[in-house]
Amino acid sequence: MLSEAQIEQENKEIVSRYKDLLRTSYQTLSEEDKAQIRLAFEVAVDAHKDQRRKSGEAYVFHPIAVAQIVAEEIGSTQPQLWRPYFTMWSKIAITPLII
């Protein structure tokens, strides 16, 4: 079990990684994209709040890291290629809550 200090530090790291993701491609995002990414992030953090990887790391770091890779590799030059990924990410994050 994590201490309150560890949880607080982990939450700060989750927010930091999310902000890094937005900074990577913020200039190419439409307002709709920003809203969808924010919703996906919020739902993913909530849906995975109690999940951990075998390493002990919070599970939510993984989808944020994958989104960061997508944004870095193709996002800044061809946003039309990564938008479907973020749409998929938001649907995956939201679907368990709808079912």
N, C-alpha and C positions, 0 to 999 in steps of 0.2 A: 504494500500500500504506500502511496506517495504522501509525503508530508504536505502541509499547506504551502510551504515555501517552494517545494518542488513543483506543485501544481501551478502556482503563480508563475514560476519561471517558464514552465512548459507553455502556458497560455501566452506569455509574452513572445515566445519563440514562434508559436503558431501565427500570431498576428504579424510578426516581423516577416515571416515567409510569405504570407498573403500580400503584404505591402510590396515586397520584392517582386512578386508576380505581377502586380498591377503596374509597377514602375517599368517593368520590362516592355510592356506593350500599351501603356496608357494612351499614348498619342494616336494609336490606330483603333481604339475602341469607340464604338458608338455608345450613346447613353443606354440603349437597350442592352448592348453587350455588358456594360458595367453593372447594370442592374441584375442581369442573369448570372454573372459571375459572383456577385455579392450574395445572391440568394443561394447559389450552389455551395458557396463557402460556408454560409451560416448553417445550412441544412446538413452538410457533410460534417462539420464540427459537432453539431448536436447529435447526429445519428451515430457517430463513431466515438463519442466522448468517453466511453468505457472500454473501448477496444485498444488492444496493444499488439504490437508485432512480437515475434519471438525474442527480438533483441530487447524488448521492454519499452521501445519508443512508441509514442502515441501513433495509432494507425493513420490518423488524418494527415500526418506528414507525407505519406506516400502519394495520395492523389494531388496534394499541393505541389510536390516535387515533379510529378509527371506533367502537370499543367505548366509548370515553370519551363521544363524542357521543351514542350510544344511551343510555348510563347517565344523562347530564345531561338529555337531552330527555324521556325517558319512564321512566327507571329508578326515580327516587325516588318517583314518584306511582303508577306502574302496573307493578310488577315483572313481572307476568304477561305483559306485552307485550315486554319485552326478554329474558326468559329464553330464548325460542327463538333469539334472535340469538346469545347466548353458547353455546348448544348447537351451533348451526351453526358458530360460530367454532372450537369445540373439535374438531368432526368434520372441518372443513377442515384444521385444523392436524395432526390425527392421521392422516387418511386416507392421505397420501403415504407414511407410515411403515409402514402395514399392507399396502399393495399390493405 
